[in-house]
Each structure stands twice: as C-alpha cells, then as structure tokens.
Amino acid sequence: MSSAADPAPYRGRYADGPPPEALLVRTAPLELYGFAEFRRQVHINLVVVRCVVLALVRWLRHPRKQRPVEAAAEGIVDAFCELGPMFIKLGQLLGSSPSICPAVLSEAARRTIREVDPLDVSTVKAAIEADLGRPVEELFASFDEQPLSAASVAQVHACVLPDGRQAVVKIQRPGLRELVTLDLRIQWRTMKLLSKFSGFARDANVTGAIEDLHKVTFNELNFILEAHRQTRFRDRIGHFGDNTCVTAPEVYWNWCGPNTIVMERLFGVPIDDFDGVRARNSDGKLHMRRGVKVWMEACMVHGPFHGDVHAGNIWVLDDGRVAYLDFGIMGELTDEWKGVMRDIFQTSAIDNDFSRVARAYKRVGAFPPDAGSDEDIGASMKMIFGPMFDAGLGEVPMASLLAEIIRTMGSWSGGQGTPKELQLIIKQLLYFERYSKEFAPDWPMFRDLYLVRNIFPEEVATRLAAGDVTLPE
C-alpha cells in the first residue's frame, strides 16, 4: 500500500512519442574557419606527434615485444582516442575495414570499437536527472553504475524498469557539439585542399564525404531523432512477413529525454567475436546473409538504413537472432536514389544488364547525358565488374572493387566524382566485407538472390521455379 509520500508514477515528456519539433536537427556551418579551428588543428598535430613519439619510446624499452611500425600504429590510435568522437569514428572505420589501410594500423584501430574512456558515474547520473527530472533511484528499480560500454558519442548502462523489464540507458557525452563542429570544419578544409592535388580524391569526392558526415553527425547528436529512427527501422524489419531472425532493441519512450534513450536490453556477442559466435553453434554465413538482407531492404525500400555497421553495432544474440544496435548514424536515400540502388542490384543479382545501371546514373545526373551510349557504358561496366561480382568476398578485396568503382565513375562523370549518396553505402559494404571474409569468404554477395527476394519477388520466384537455386528462410 502506497503512502502520500510515495512519488507519483513517472510519466516522461515523450511517453506518447516525440513531437515533430523534437526531431529537428540544428547544424553548424561547415565552411567557417577561424582562430578556434586553427588552434584545434595545431592541437591535433601536437597530440598525434606526442602519442607516436611516446609509443616509440615504449617500444625502445621493450623492442622484442613488437615491431616499430606496430608501435607507431598504436601511437596513432592513442591519439585518436585522446582527440575525441570524430577521430574515434575514423579508428572504428579503419579497424572494421582492413582493406582500406595497412593491416598493422587496422589491427591497432580495432580497440576504438570498444575501448573508450568512460564517463564517471556522477556525471552520468547528473545527465539523466537533468534530462528526466527525477533522481535515478526513482526512475529505475535498479541502475548499474558500471557501464556496459563507452563510445565516442555516448555511454550505456544497464538498468531495470519499475515493471521489471531489463533495459539499458544510453547517455550522450556532454559538450560534444562544439568539438565535433571544429573537427568537421578542419576535415572539410583539409579534404578540399587534398582534392586540388589528387585526382583520386576528386573522383572519390572526399569533400562530399565530409559534407555527408557533417549532416549525419549532427543527426547523431539529436537523440530523439535517433530513437525515432530506431523505432522505424525495428518496426519495418518484418514488413514482408519474414526476417524473424533479425531484430533491434525496442525503445521505451516513457524514459527518454533529449540526451537520454532507454531501450530493451539484448544479450549476445558482437559479430566480430568470431569464437563467441561459433561457440553458440551459429551459422556465421547465414547470420551475414540475414543481416545484410534486412539492411538492403531498409536501404532500397523502407527508408532509413543503418549507417554505422561496425562490429560493435551488429550482434549475434544468445537466442540465435542477429541484432542491429546504435542507430545514431543512419542514411536515407531519396526515391530517385533508391531506384538507382535497385537497378544496381537487379543487374548484379538477376540479369547482368549493366546498361540499366548506365541509364540510372544518367537519370540522377551522376553521369552527364553525353558520357556515352548506355550500351557502350554498360558493356564496359560488365567487363570490369562482372568477374568481381562473381567472386567471393575472400577472393576480391572490397577495396579493389570500390577503387575500381571510383575510378570508373570518375572517368564517366565529367569530373563530378562518386556521388555522396553512394558514399555512406560504400562505407557499410567495407564493414560487411570484414565479417564476410571470416564467415563466408566464398559468398558472392552481389549475386545472392536471397538478399533481394523481397525487392524483386517476381524475378526471384522465376529463378526458384526453374529449380537452379534454393534459398534459406
């Protein structure tokens, strides 16, 4: 029996879901560069030099433990961890995509996926209480002061809701906006300068990549938008009546605030814990196919797709399902670019008609109308990409394929470079490559009908009826 002194049941500001104004994103201008940016750039250079020198000094004390190049790589990653979110994200990309940098640096960078200095618990509790308006002890039946994980943007703690549901609390690190703004302005200015001297940088559209990163990063700082997109992604996984073996955490809106997300707790291991996945007697290749299938349906049909599928954000759960976590970075293609992606995968998986891809690129302005005939461009594409698509990911490094895509698009695009609409997708393919090389090196991902069975149902049904292929559930 409750007394008059007992607090009333908690009802948060977003108990009924977020209002439209909470989903608006406030971005900072990217082109500005002043004294604050100059000072930050000097600081970055000094931190990198100091960390590498210290790492080499440690190596000199114990030279037999590692090679000097390994020590230098560790020093670079030390600098990433010290410099904050944008550099930690760079480390996560390098650590999850070994084909785009020297192996020694990729190996060292893998620790940025999970090893970030945590916030102290008093800071965490103060942030939660400022957001939700009550002491942590009143909000939750229990709260674990030891974090489950600490990342570049947020920290996660386990908790139990008053009704007994096991959950996690995700809290945004304070003071991120100013630091992120400075780093993005520096990176944009650096890439703009690099494009003047490097043809590959122009073809890769590296300034466009920073502009896209600028957009998605400020989206990531809006936690209510993240929770909204996570809910949309989760709700649409089962849209076609399948994908029962893939999930995402349910958002508990009653306990969410501007800088706090409370969601369902899932139990499992990251997909790059290869021994842990195998210990669950799991079929790693099937996990990969199921996870990529859901990602592609989100990209080409539903709307928001996961834009940061590094290993810490895809788990194999104890119950055998695959789970997507952390929806801070998401992409969403326009209807025109969804059509381009569908044309690419209809070509690679169904009929090999690359003239369709040429028409699609012209349709969205990625190729100028006078780039050549659709048939000529298609024939060239087929000659270049056909054998690469036929091979398993263990045979053709994704970096080689992507470099060829960049070079080819540069030669036909009239100097426009790789469209930034494709760049976030390309980044995710680099991540998928690493997991596929471990679990499914012989998997020709671009030819897999299973991935597109809901996107091109009639064409896939025709192939299945012919009896030359079978697909898993």
C-alpha positions as CSV (number, residue, x, y, z in Angstrom):
1,M,0.0,0.0,0.0
2,S,1.5,3.3,-1.0
3,S,1.7,6.4,1.2
4,A,1.1,10.0,0.4
5,A,4.9,10.5,0.4
6,D,5.4,8.0,-2.4
7,P,6.2,9.6,-5.7
8,A,3.6,9.5,-8.4
9,P,4.2,7.0,-11.2
10,Y,6.7,8.5,-13.6
11,R,5.5,9.8,-17.0
12,G,8.2,11.3,-19.2
13,R,7.9,14.1,-21.7
14,Y,8.0,11.6,-24.7
15,A,5.7,9.0,-23.2
16,D,3.4,9.3,-26.2
17,G,6.2,9.6,-28.7
18,P,8.3,12.6,-29.9
19,P,6.6,15.8,-31.2
20,P,7.7,16.9,-34.6
21,E,9.8,19.8,-33.2
22,A,12.0,17.3,-31.2
23,L,13.1,15.7,-34.5
24,L,14.5,18.9,-36.0
25,V,18.3,18.9,-36.5
26,R,20.4,22.0,-35.8
27,T,23.5,22.0,-37.8
28,A,26.5,24.4,-37.6
29,P,28.0,26.0,-40.8
30,L,30.8,23.8,-42.2
31,E,32.8,26.3,-44.3
32,L,33.9,28.6,-41.4
33,Y,37.5,28.6,-40.3
34,G,38.8,30.9,-37.6
35,F,41.2,31.1,-34.7
36,A,39.3,28.3,-32.8
37,E,39.7,25.9,-35.7
38,F,43.4,26.9,-36.2
39,R,44.1,26.3,-32.5
40,R,42.3,22.9,-32.7
41,Q,44.3,21.9,-35.8
42,V,47.6,22.7,-34.0
43,H,46.4,20.7,-31.0
44,I,45.6,17.7,-33.3
45,N,49.0,17.8,-34.8
46,L,50.7,18.0,-31.5
47,V,48.7,15.2,-30.0
48,V,49.5,12.9,-32.9
49,V,53.2,13.6,-32.8
50,R,53.3,13.2,-29.0
51,C,51.4,9.9,-29.0
52,V,53.5,8.4,-31.7
53,V,56.8,9.5,-30.0
54,L,55.7,8.1,-26.7
55,A,54.7,4.8,-28.3
56,L,58.1,4.6,-30.0
57,V,59.8,5.3,-26.7
58,R,57.9,2.5,-25.1
59,W,59.0,0.3,-27.9
60,L,62.6,1.1,-27.4
61,R,62.3,-0.1,-23.8
62,H,61.0,-3.5,-25.0
63,P,61.9,-3.8,-28.6
64,R,61.3,-7.6,-28.8
65,K,57.6,-7.3,-28.0
66,Q,56.6,-5.6,-31.3
67,R,57.9,-4.1,-34.4
68,P,58.4,-0.3,-34.6
69,V,55.7,0.1,-37.2
70,E,53.3,-1.6,-34.8
71,A,54.3,0.7,-32.0
72,A,53.7,3.7,-34.3
73,A,50.3,2.4,-35.2
74,E,49.4,2.1,-31.5
75,G,50.5,5.7,-31.0
76,I,48.3,6.9,-33.8
77,V,45.3,5.1,-32.2
78,D,46.2,6.5,-28.8
79,A,45.9,10.0,-30.5
80,F,42.5,9.0,-32.0
81,C,41.2,8.1,-28.5
82,E,42.5,11.3,-27.0
83,L,41.2,13.6,-29.7
84,G,37.6,12.6,-29.4
85,P,34.5,11.5,-31.4
86,M,35.4,12.2,-35.0
87,F,38.8,10.5,-34.6
88,I,37.4,7.6,-32.7
89,K,34.9,7.1,-35.6
90,L,37.9,7.2,-38.0
91,G,39.5,4.5,-35.9
92,Q,36.4,2.4,-36.0
93,L,36.2,2.6,-39.8
94,L,39.9,1.6,-40.1
95,G,39.5,-1.2,-37.5
96,S,36.4,-2.7,-39.2
97,S,37.6,-2.3,-42.8
98,P,41.2,-3.7,-43.1
99,S,41.3,-3.5,-46.9
100,I,41.4,0.3,-46.9
101,C,44.6,0.8,-44.8
102,P,47.8,-1.1,-43.8
103,A,46.9,-4.2,-41.8
104,V,49.0,-3.1,-38.9
105,L,47.0,0.1,-38.5
106,S,43.7,-1.7,-38.9
107,E,44.6,-4.1,-36.2
108,A,45.6,-1.4,-33.8
109,A,42.5,0.6,-34.6
110,R,40.1,-2.2,-33.6
111,R,40.3,-1.2,-30.0
112,T,38.5,2.1,-30.8
113,I,35.4,0.0,-31.4
114,R,35.1,-0.9,-27.7
115,E,37.8,0.8,-25.7
116,V,36.8,4.4,-25.0
117,D,37.4,6.1,-21.6
118,P,34.1,6.0,-19.7
119,L,32.4,9.0,-18.0
120,D,32.3,8.9,-14.2
121,V,29.0,7.7,-12.8
122,S,28.3,11.0,-11.1
123,T,28.4,12.8,-14.5
124,V,26.1,10.1,-15.9
125,K,23.6,10.3,-13.1
126,A,23.5,14.1,-13.3
127,A,22.9,14.0,-17.1
128,I,20.0,11.5,-16.6
129,E,18.4,13.5,-13.8
130,A,18.7,16.8,-15.8
131,D,17.0,15.1,-18.7
132,L,14.3,13.2,-17.0
133,G,13.7,15.4,-13.9
134,R,13.9,12.8,-11.2
135,P,16.7,11.0,-9.3
136,V,17.9,7.8,-10.9
137,E,16.7,5.9,-7.8
138,E,13.1,7.0,-8.5
139,L,13.3,6.4,-12.3
140,F,14.5,2.8,-12.2
141,A,14.2,-0.3,-10.0
142,S,18.0,-0.7,-10.3
143,F,20.8,1.1,-12.1
144,D,24.2,-0.5,-12.7
145,E,26.9,2.1,-12.1
146,Q,29.5,0.1,-14.1
147,P,28.9,1.0,-17.8
148,L,28.2,-1.8,-20.3
149,S,30.0,0.2,-23.0
150,A,31.6,3.6,-23.6
151,A,31.7,5.0,-27.1
152,S,32.6,8.2,-28.8
153,V,29.2,9.9,-28.5
154,A,27.5,8.1,-25.7
155,Q,27.8,5.7,-22.8
156,V,25.5,2.8,-21.9
157,H,24.4,1.5,-18.5
158,A,22.2,-1.5,-17.6
159,C,19.0,-0.8,-15.6
160,V,15.8,-2.4,-14.6
161,L,12.5,-0.6,-15.2
162,P,9.9,-0.3,-12.4
163,D,7.8,-3.1,-14.1
164,G,10.8,-5.4,-14.1
165,R,11.9,-5.2,-17.7
166,Q,15.6,-5.3,-18.3
167,A,16.8,-2.3,-20.2
168,V,19.8,-0.1,-21.0
169,V,20.2,3.7,-20.6
170,K,22.2,5.5,-23.3
171,I,23.5,8.9,-22.2
172,Q,25.1,11.4,-24.6
173,R,28.5,12.7,-23.6
174,P,28.3,16.4,-22.6
175,G,30.0,19.2,-24.6
176,L,30.2,17.3,-27.9
177,R,28.6,19.8,-30.3
178,E,31.5,22.4,-30.2
179,L,34.2,19.8,-30.5
180,V,32.6,18.0,-33.4
181,T,32.0,21.3,-35.2
182,L,35.7,22.2,-35.0
183,D,36.9,18.8,-36.2
184,L,34.4,18.7,-39.2
185,R,35.5,22.2,-40.3
186,I,39.1,21.1,-40.2
187,Q,38.5,17.9,-42.1
188,W,36.4,19.6,-44.7
189,R,39.1,22.2,-45.3
190,T,41.8,19.5,-45.5
191,M,39.8,17.4,-48.0
192,K,39.1,20.5,-50.1
193,L,42.9,21.1,-50.3
194,L,43.7,17.5,-51.0
195,S,41.2,17.5,-53.9
196,K,43.2,20.1,-55.6
197,F,46.3,17.9,-55.8
198,S,44.9,14.3,-56.0
199,G,42.8,13.1,-58.9
200,F,41.7,10.0,-56.8
201,A,40.5,12.3,-54.1
202,R,38.4,14.3,-56.6
203,D,37.0,11.1,-58.1
204,A,36.2,9.8,-54.6
205,N,34.5,13.2,-53.8
206,V,36.2,13.4,-50.4
207,T,34.8,16.9,-49.7
208,G,31.3,15.4,-50.4
209,A,32.1,12.7,-47.9
210,I,32.8,15.3,-45.2
211,E,29.7,17.2,-46.1
212,D,27.7,14.0,-45.7
213,L,29.5,13.2,-42.4
214,H,28.6,16.7,-41.2
215,K,24.9,16.0,-41.8
216,V,24.8,12.6,-40.2
217,T,26.9,13.7,-37.3
218,F,24.5,16.4,-36.3
219,N,21.7,14.0,-36.8
220,E,23.5,11.7,-34.4
221,L,23.6,14.4,-31.7
222,N,19.8,14.5,-31.7
223,F,19.0,11.5,-29.5
224,I,15.2,11.8,-30.0
225,L,15.7,11.6,-33.8
226,E,17.9,8.5,-33.2
227,A,15.3,6.8,-31.1
228,H,12.6,7.7,-33.7
229,R,14.6,6.2,-36.5
230,Q,15.5,3.1,-34.4
231,T,11.8,2.5,-33.8
232,R,11.0,2.9,-37.6
233,F,13.8,0.5,-38.5
234,R,12.7,-2.1,-36.0
235,D,9.0,-1.9,-37.0
236,R,9.8,-2.5,-40.6
237,I,12.1,-5.5,-40.3
238,G,9.1,-7.8,-40.5
239,H,7.3,-5.8,-43.2
240,F,7.4,-8.7,-45.7
241,G,6.4,-11.3,-43.1
242,D,9.9,-12.8,-42.8
243,N,13.2,-11.7,-41.2
244,T,12.1,-13.2,-37.9
245,C,15.8,-13.9,-37.0
246,V,16.8,-10.2,-37.1
247,T,15.8,-7.6,-34.6
248,A,16.7,-4.2,-33.0
249,P,16.0,-3.0,-29.4
250,E,12.6,-1.6,-28.6
251,V,12.7,2.0,-27.4
252,Y,10.9,2.7,-24.1
253,W,9.7,6.2,-24.9
254,N,8.5,7.0,-21.4
255,W,12.0,7.1,-20.1
256,C,13.6,9.0,-23.0
257,G,14.8,12.6,-22.9
258,P,16.7,15.0,-25.2
259,N,20.1,13.4,-24.3
260,T,18.9,10.0,-22.9
261,I,17.5,6.9,-24.6
262,V,16.2,3.9,-22.6
263,M,15.6,0.7,-24.6
264,E,15.3,-3.0,-24.4
265,R,18.4,-4.9,-23.3
266,L,19.6,-7.7,-25.6
267,F,22.2,-10.4,-24.8
268,G,24.8,-11.7,-27.1
269,V,28.2,-11.0,-28.6
270,P,29.5,-8.6,-31.3
271,I,29.7,-10.3,-34.7
272,D,33.5,-9.9,-34.8
273,D,33.8,-12.1,-31.7
274,F,34.2,-14.9,-34.1
275,D,35.0,-17.5,-31.5
276,G,32.0,-16.4,-29.4
277,V,29.7,-16.7,-32.4
278,R,31.0,-20.2,-33.2
279,A,30.7,-21.2,-29.6
280,R,26.9,-20.7,-30.0
281,N,26.9,-23.3,-32.8
282,S,25.9,-20.5,-35.1
283,D,26.0,-20.4,-38.8
284,G,28.1,-17.3,-39.4
285,K,27.4,-17.2,-43.1
286,L,23.6,-17.4,-42.6
287,H,23.8,-14.6,-40.0
288,M,25.6,-12.4,-42.5
289,R,23.1,-13.1,-45.2
290,R,20.1,-12.4,-42.9
291,G,21.7,-9.2,-41.6
292,V,22.6,-7.8,-45.0
293,K,19.2,-8.7,-46.4
294,V,17.5,-6.6,-43.7
295,W,19.9,-3.8,-44.3
296,M,19.3,-3.8,-48.1
297,E,15.6,-3.8,-47.7
298,A,15.9,-0.8,-45.4
299,C,18.1,0.9,-47.9
300,M,16.1,0.3,-51.1
301,V,12.5,0.0,-49.8
302,H,11.7,1.3,-46.3
303,G,13.8,4.4,-45.9
304,P,16.3,4.8,-43.0
305,F,19.1,2.3,-43.1
306,H,21.8,1.7,-40.6
307,G,24.8,3.9,-41.5
308,D,27.4,2.6,-39.0
309,V,27.6,-1.2,-39.1
310,H,30.9,-1.6,-37.4
311,A,31.3,-4.7,-35.4
312,G,30.1,-3.2,-32.1
313,N,26.8,-2.4,-33.7
314,I,25.8,-5.9,-35.0
315,W,25.4,-8.7,-32.5
316,V,24.7,-12.4,-32.6
317,L,22.2,-12.9,-29.7
318,D,22.1,-15.8,-27.3
319,D,18.8,-16.9,-28.8
320,G,20.3,-17.1,-32.3
321,R,19.0,-13.9,-33.8
322,V,21.0,-11.1,-35.3
323,A,20.5,-7.6,-33.8
324,Y,21.3,-4.2,-35.1
325,L,22.3,-1.7,-32.3
326,D,23.1,2.0,-32.1
327,F,21.1,4.0,-34.6
328,G,23.0,7.3,-34.2
329,I,24.1,7.3,-37.8
330,M,21.5,6.4,-40.4
331,G,21.2,7.1,-44.1
332,E,18.1,7.6,-46.1
333,L,18.0,7.7,-49.9
334,T,15.6,9.8,-52.0
335,D,13.2,7.8,-54.1
336,E,15.4,8.5,-57.1
337,W,18.5,7.0,-55.5
338,K,16.5,4.1,-54.1
339,G,15.7,3.4,-57.8
340,V,19.5,3.6,-58.6
341,M,20.3,1.1,-55.9
342,R,17.5,-1.3,-57.1
343,D,18.8,-1.0,-60.7
344,I,22.3,-1.9,-59.5
345,F,21.2,-5.0,-57.6
346,Q,18.7,-6.1,-60.2
347,T,21.6,-6.0,-62.6
348,S,24.1,-7.8,-60.3
349,A,21.7,-10.4,-58.9
350,I,19.2,-11.0,-61.7
351,D,20.1,-10.3,-65.3
352,N,23.6,-8.7,-65.7
353,D,22.2,-5.9,-67.8
354,F,24.7,-3.1,-67.0
355,S,23.1,-0.7,-69.5
356,R,20.3,-0.3,-66.9
357,V,22.9,1.0,-64.4
358,A,24.2,3.5,-67.0
359,R,20.6,4.7,-67.5
360,A,20.1,5.0,-63.8
361,Y,23.2,7.1,-63.3
362,K,22.2,9.4,-66.1
363,R,18.7,9.7,-64.6
364,V,20.0,11.1,-61.4
365,G,22.8,13.2,-63.0
366,A,25.7,11.1,-61.8
367,F,26.7,10.7,-65.4
368,P,26.2,13.5,-67.9
369,P,23.9,12.7,-70.9
370,D,26.9,12.8,-73.3
371,A,29.0,10.4,-71.3
372,G,28.4,7.7,-74.0
373,S,25.7,5.4,-75.1
374,D,24.0,3.3,-72.4
375,E,25.1,0.1,-74.3
376,D,28.8,1.2,-74.5
377,I,29.0,2.2,-70.8
378,G,27.1,-1.0,-69.8
379,A,29.4,-3.2,-71.8
380,S,32.5,-1.6,-70.2
381,M,30.9,-2.0,-66.7
382,K,30.1,-5.6,-67.4
383,M,33.6,-6.3,-68.4
384,I,35.1,-4.7,-65.3
385,F,32.5,-5.6,-62.6
386,G,31.1,-8.9,-63.8
387,P,34.1,-11.0,-62.7
388,M,34.3,-9.1,-59.4
389,F,30.7,-9.7,-58.6
390,D,31.1,-13.4,-59.5
391,A,33.9,-13.9,-57.0
392,G,33.5,-14.4,-53.2
393,L,34.5,-11.6,-50.9
394,G,37.5,-13.5,-49.9
395,E,38.8,-13.5,-53.4
396,V,38.3,-9.9,-54.4
397,P,39.1,-7.3,-51.7
398,M,36.3,-4.8,-51.4
399,A,38.8,-2.1,-51.5
400,S,39.8,-3.2,-55.0
401,L,36.2,-3.3,-56.1
402,L,35.5,0.1,-54.7
403,A,38.6,1.7,-56.1
404,E,37.5,0.4,-59.5
405,I,34.1,1.9,-59.0
406,I,35.5,5.2,-58.0
407,R,37.9,5.2,-61.0
408,T,35.2,4.2,-63.4
409,M,32.7,6.7,-62.1
410,G,35.4,9.4,-62.3
411,S,36.1,8.7,-65.9
412,W,32.4,8.9,-66.9
413,S,31.0,11.5,-64.6
414,G,32.7,14.5,-66.2
415,G,34.7,15.2,-63.0
416,Q,31.8,15.1,-60.6
417,G,33.3,12.1,-58.7
418,T,31.5,9.5,-56.7
419,P,28.0,10.8,-55.6
420,K,27.9,11.3,-51.9
421,E,24.6,9.4,-51.9
422,L,26.7,6.2,-52.5
423,Q,29.5,7.0,-50.1
424,L,27.7,6.0,-46.9
425,I,26.6,2.8,-48.6
426,I,30.1,2.1,-49.7
427,K,31.3,2.5,-46.1
428,Q,28.9,-0.1,-44.9
429,L,30.0,-2.5,-47.6
430,L,33.5,-2.2,-46.3
431,Y,32.3,-3.2,-42.9
432,F,30.3,-6.2,-44.2
433,E,33.4,-7.4,-46.1
434,R,35.4,-8.0,-42.9
435,Y,32.7,-10.2,-41.3
436,S,32.1,-12.0,-44.6
437,K,35.8,-12.8,-45.0
438,E,35.7,-14.7,-41.7
439,F,32.3,-16.4,-42.0
440,A,31.7,-16.6,-45.8
441,P,34.8,-16.0,-47.9
442,D,33.2,-17.7,-50.9
443,W,30.0,-15.7,-50.7
444,P,29.3,-13.7,-53.9
445,M,27.2,-11.1,-52.1
446,F,26.3,-9.1,-55.2
447,R,24.9,-12.2,-56.9
448,D,22.9,-13.5,-53.9
449,L,19.2,-13.8,-54.7
450,Y,18.3,-14.2,-51.1
451,L,19.2,-10.6,-50.4
452,V,16.7,-9.3,-53.0
453,R,13.9,-11.8,-52.7
454,N,11.6,-9.2,-51.3
455,I,12.8,-6.4,-53.5
456,F,12.4,-8.3,-56.8
457,P,9.9,-11.0,-55.8
458,E,8.7,-12.0,-59.3
459,E,12.2,-12.3,-60.8
460,V,13.4,-14.3,-57.8
461,A,10.3,-16.6,-57.9
462,T,11.0,-17.3,-61.6
463,R,14.6,-18.4,-60.7
464,L,13.3,-20.5,-57.8
465,A,10.7,-22.2,-60.0
466,A,13.4,-23.1,-62.5
467,G,15.0,-25.2,-59.7
468,D,18.5,-24.0,-60.2
469,V,18.7,-22.3,-56.7
470,T,17.4,-22.7,-53.2
471,L,17.2,-20.0,-50.5
472,P,17.1,-20.2,-46.7
473,E,14.1,-19.0,-44.7
